[in-house]
Amino acid sequence: MVKYLDYTSPSLNYFFDVNKSNLMKKDNQNLINILGIQQLNTLEDVSLLDIYLSKNNVIEPHYHQNAAELVYCISGAATVSLLNPFTKQIQNYYITPGQVANVPQGWWHYEVANTDSTHLLAIFNAPAPEVILGSDILKLTPSNIMAHTYCMDEKQWKKTIAPVQPSAFIGPTKNCSRNAYSTESNQQYQYTQQYSPQHMYYY
């Protein structure tokens, strides 16, 4: 129990329909529903995202500065990829129904659906997880800073990131004119590896 909550109060809620709390919708096959303390005020240190993806759709690269994330596969299959800041290597975990991948707090990561009708549950150890999205980093960092820092041509940088939509969440965008994933790029998403021990708000 939480000490600051008055459990006799009629304003406290113990039930919520996550289907009615959409965070982002790309289309009917690719969407994210959310449950946090703003939706259910009796939550303690837990929240979740209910994620639906069709094949080759990606939860864009991002990190959660205030929470770890446990990704549970309900149906379909997905590759959960995370950047280990200690080894400087990308670790890929292919998960199917009943399997999980754990992302420590603050680690850069992303998820790619390997099949249609992929359904994932992302569980956080915070009542309202925060997120920094790759699309926002690309679009909100001043182009002159990026160009100067990495010795790039600023005009070319602007042209390169022009298609990026801030707060995309699910990619690629619906109006992506590029050819669908090549065989070569698809192979990296299908990569499997067995587990071995080793301030922007959503609301």
QUIFEN-V775622 format. One record per residue. SS is DSSP state (H for helix, E for strand, L for the rest). PSI is psi in whole degrees, -180 to 180 (999 if undefined). BURIAL is I if it has 24 or more other C-alpha atoms within 12 Angstrom, else O. Layout:
SS;PSI;BURIAL / SS;PSI;BURIAL
This chain:
L;155;O / L;128;O / L;-33;O / L;-6;O / L;135;O / L;100;O / L;0;O / L;-7;O / L;134;O / L;-10;O / L;-10;O / L;140;O / L;144;O / L;4;O / L;143;O / L;145;O / L;104;O / H;-25;O / H;-20;O / H;13;O / L;78;I / E;129;I / E;-44;I / E;141;I / E;117;I / E;-46;I / E;-172;O / L;-18;O / L;-10;O / E;101;I / E;164;I / E;125;I / E;154;I / E;146;I / E;118;I / L;-172;I / L;-24;I / L;-25;I / L;-35;I / L;101;I / L;0;I / L;3;I / L;147;I / L;-121;I / L;59;O / L;146;I / E;172;I / E;160;I / E;132;I / E;111;I / E;130;I / E;129;I / E;147;I / L;168;I / L;136;I / L;3;I / L;149;I / E;132;I / E;114;I / E;154;I / E;135;I / E;175;I / E;157;I / L;113;I / L;-13;I / L;9;I / L;149;I / L;161;I / E;128;I / E;117;I / E;117;I / E;130;I / E;120;I / E;-45;O / E;163;I / L;-147;I / E;148;I / E;154;I / E;120;I / E;120;I / E;135;I / E;147;I / E;113;I / E;113;O / L;-12;O / L;-35;O / L;-13;O / L;32;O / E;148;O / E;129;O / E;127;I / E;131;I / E;116;I / E;119;I / E;143;I / E;175;I / L;129;O / L;-6;O / L;156;I / E;159;I / E;136;I / E;131;I / E;111;I / L;157;I / L;132;I / L;1;I / L;135;I / L;130;I / E;169;I / E;162;I / E;137;I / E;129;I / E;129;I / L;-15;I / L;163;I / L;162;O / L;38;I / E;132;I / E;119;I / E;149;I / E;119;I / E;118;I / E;132;I / E;148;I / L;49;I / L;146;I / L;-19;I / L;87;I / L;144;I / E;158;I / L;143;I / E;118;I / E;143;I / H;-39;I / H;-36;I / H;-37;I / H;-44;I / H;-42;I / H;-29;I / H;-18;O / L;126;O / L;134;O / H;-33;I / H;-31;O / H;-44;O / H;-46;O / H;-44;O / H;-45;O / H;-42;O / L;16;O / L;56;O / L;163;O / L;121;O / H;-41;O / H;-40;O / H;-39;O / H;-46;I / H;-41;O / H;-40;O / H;-43;O / H;2;O / L;-39;O / L;-13;O / L;127;I / L;128;I / L;148;O / L;50;I / L;-42;I / L;-60;I / E;127;I / E;170;I / L;167;I / L;157;I / L;-30;O / L;21;O / L;121;O / L;-9;O / L;152;O / L;146;O / L;167;O / L;132;O / L;163;O / H;-39;O / H;-45;O / H;-33;O / H;-36;O / H;-36;O / H;-30;I / H;-28;I / H;-6;I / L;132;I / L;148;O / L;127;O / L;144;O / L;136;O / L;144;O / L;134;O / L;999;O / L;80;O / L;136;O / E;157;O / L;-20;I / L;999;O
